[in-house]
Amino acid sequence: MHSCAYRLQTYCIISRNSIILLLLLWVVRRKAHNPLNYVSLQKITPVIEIGKYNSLKILRHTRVGLYLGDASGEEVLLPNKYCPESFQIDDLIEVFVYRDFAERKIATNITPKILLHEFAFLRVTDVSEVGAFLDWGLEKELLVPFNEQRQKMEKGRWYVVYLALDERSYRLYASNKTDKFLSNDRLTVGEGDAVNLLVLQKTTLGFSVVVNNKHKGLVFANEVFTPLQVGDHLTGYVKSIRDDNKLDISLQPVGYEPANNLNSEKIYRLLQAGNGFLALTDHSSKEEIYTLTTMSKKAFKRAVGALYKEGLITLEPKGLRLKS
């Protein structure tokens, strides 16, 4: 009885070891035939994503270009004109993926002017019966369908748009109806945080801005001391968060000396009124400075320093000149 049990146990151990050995052989053979090396799977993009940068593996070189692959085994072509001068099979390469004129996924090493789920200020190159087309830096222009235009877009004009992906057709499109892609319901920023801004539009209160490609904020007009235009990219700071989650944005760090801002604004306006020139320097007397600016020499020097640091003026021997 014990002998039978021993033989049965030995047989089970041998069978289990055989199964493990077969599994190991299968994995080795699979790795040998799989064009994607398992060691690099953590670095390779899991699934090729349209409208984004993808880190893909060079699988093979053909007469039309390089075929690249993701961790799932999907492939995409990088045409010859976008191929690097030197490369090796199995190298990882970062490319942007979108759809070509035949609606096939295609890779490029050209940097687009906008990425998926982001905002940008782009120019309309043409208008047709299907919508407006934008220059976004790639060979195939970006479509803004008519139903995604806040108002009819015109050729040659610039607009703030959002890059979206149609979930049914998996095609990229741009939308000028920006508000529906901005939400302050769940904020990802806090008071005092430095944030990336895109000027969305001028309002009666100041400037509406896109915050970190996610939220909407407002820069009040009386806190703007340098020229702002729709489409400008700049760094701002969350000044306060209201009870309804609206964001008040400042262009200066929280705690920045406000008097200096007001003085800088005053000098800037004096420069504009004087055709871009103000006959005052650090060597001007305190009486001359006060007569023209109604500020002390110390305050004047601080304000001039702020304008110079912003790159808005040049310092000349006989005065200040506004940069054109």
Buried (B, 14 or more C-beta within 10 A) or exposed (E): EEEEEEEEEEEEEEEEEEEEEEEEEEEEEEEEEEBBEEEBEEEBBEEBBBBBBBBBBBBEBEEEBBBBBBBEEBBBBBBEEBBEEEEEEEBEBEBBBBBBEEEEBBBBEEEBBBBBBBBBBBBBBEBEEEBBBBBBBBEBBBBBBEEBBEEEBEEEEBBBBBBBBEEEEEBBBBBBEBEEBBEBEEBEBEEEBEBBBBBBEEEEEBBBBBBBBBBBBBBBEEBBBBEBEBBBEBEBBBBEBEEEEEBBBBBBEEEEEEEBBBBBBBBBEBBEEBEEBBEBBEEBEEEBBBEBBEBEBEBBBBBBBBBBEBEBBEEEEEBBBBEE
